Amino acid sequence: MDPKEEILGASRRDLAGIGQQRQDSTPVVLVTHPPISCTYSDASCKANMSLDPPTYLNSLQNNIRARPIPWEGAVRAGTITENDLKRIKAVDKVRKDQRRQTVESDQDAYRSLLLGGDQGKSVLESAAKRADVIQYMLVLASDLINGVVDLPTIARQRKLTSVDTDAPSLASALLEHPDPFKPFLPLLSHSTNPEDSIPLLTSSFLSNLISSAQVDSSKPNPKTDEALPKLYNYLSTLTKSQDSSLQDIAVQEYSALLRTKKARELFWKQRQDTVNPLIDILRTAAGAGRDSDSTMWSGGASIRSATEAGLSGGVGLQLLYHVLLAIWQLSFEGSLVGKDLEKYISHPFLLDSINPIFPREQEILALYTQLLRLSPKEKTTRLLLSTLLNLLTPTTNRSTLLPIATTVRLPALLTNLKARHLTDPDLVDDLSSLTTMLSDYTSSQTTFDEYASEVLSNRLHWSPPHRDANFWRENARRILDDNQNELPKKLTEIMQKKWEDDKQVLAIACNDVAWLVKEAPEKRVQLEKLGVKARVMELMADENEGVRWESLRAVGEWLRYSFED
């Protein structure tokens, strides 16, 4: 098996936990929920992360099952055949064991009913003008394949390719058809209204069937690979809606589909439609859309104050958990995702005007760091940490993502998290691994020579020394005095430029000035003679909020020591 299919690190027994209680009279629908027993002490977890299937979808399916269909009239009108009606009635409104026995005794007939064959068209094609029949058959089709995505089993086995063997063999029989998705895929574009029941029911059926296809065979399936982008495209319209119920349905179906390397690659390939809306939901939950306060993104907010504020924008805990789960699954392609993460600038949420402190390529790690501050449950914390570990572990990612992780002050937050009473062993293991990784990186990077080399290169970036208090405490005076004031002169030269194409350079320079004045206040006259103070005061009126914030901090240090004098 591809090693990427194995979960990194410890067992993560129920990290992707999904559970469902079923009865013979209750149809099975796609669900992605936590297991019944929580691994941490919190009585509220059952209420916040319920085991019920999506209420909207479940209610819709139940309503359709209860509707009377004039089947005989449909036969007389030629919408369906007598044989179609006979097969439908044999499995409609009967017990689960009876339905399974009927289907398994005549799989070819039920495959022809749904997909067509030598005996005629699929009932979905012949009844194309009868919305009530189409809806009923889509619900019945989902009941017949009876698929269950069992992510607790997946997590326990440490694979993303396990499946609940309770699913009857009709799903396998359908997949043996030369074109198993043909009657269903056109129904995804039945309407542009996200609340249209036909595409919604179709996506639920296809998610179960494609998920089964991914597990039934380890060989590439061209038909599945062709169907996935179309299904992803439809589900993305649900995640872009303002209805959290529709968003949750889509995200749960994403989780059912992101089970193979190919599925995750296709998902990332369509990231503008698939990933971006999920990040939007996370940004809303983190308060990034409403809060322009720079302290939130600069790490100024404490864990306690962020938790008291709660989740923003009406994002429920269950939707947050499901979104984090889908992105966690995607993170198993860490090398693929990390390769493009620095260029992830195709969406408005990355504009500097929205997030002034961090440049565009730093948004995702900054967002996850903020969500860690807000995370109200160990389950969400565990998904956040595991995703970060998956992204930062590949060697190809370390040179680009580790500097960003230190810039967004992830190491300091991890230190605070370690002070919590954490009960989940997998969470503790991931936290330890991340802490060690970042500690090793920062200790190798925060040196005077590294900083001097960066300044002399005439361009600044948020490398570890800029945010490291110990670095400035140990090196501020050396920076000001070394080699005939070479570094402060070069810093002044950098600050005199406008940097229209990269305003973060000015923000970083102001940050450095603030540290220099704070750690070596007796040297501030030297900086004033170079024109640094005057330039910093000019930058307080800069159009970029990040530059204004850092310049204000630098001026504040000057004023503090002026008053003390």
Secondary structure, DSSP 4 states (H G I P E B T S, - for coil): --GGGBPSSS--TTTT-------TTS---------SS-SSS-TTHHHHS--SPPHHHHHHHHHHHHS---HHHHHHTTSS-HHHHHHHHHHTT--HHHHHHHHHHSHHHHHHHHH-BTTB--HHHHTTT-HHHHHHHHHHHHHHH-----HHHHHHTTBS----TTS-THHHHHHTSSSTTTTTGGGGGS-S-TT-HHHHHHHHHHHHHHHHHHHH-SS--HHHHHHHHHHHHHHHHHHTSS-HHHHHHHHHHHHHHTTSHHHHHHHHHTTTTTHHHHHHHHHHHHTTTT---HHHHTT-S-HHHHHHH---TT--HHHHHHHHHHHHHHGGGHHHHHHHHTT---SGGG-TTTS-SS-GGGHHHHHHHHHHHH--SHHHHHHHHHHHHHHHSSHHHHHHHHHHHHHTTHHHHHHHHHTS----HHHHHHHHHHHHHHHHHHHHH--HHHHHHHHHTT-----GGGG-HHHHHHHHHHHHHHHHHHHHHHHHHHHHS--TT-THHHHHHHHHHHHHHHH-GGGHHHHHHTTHHHHHHHHTT-SSHHHHHHHHHHHHHHHHHHHH-
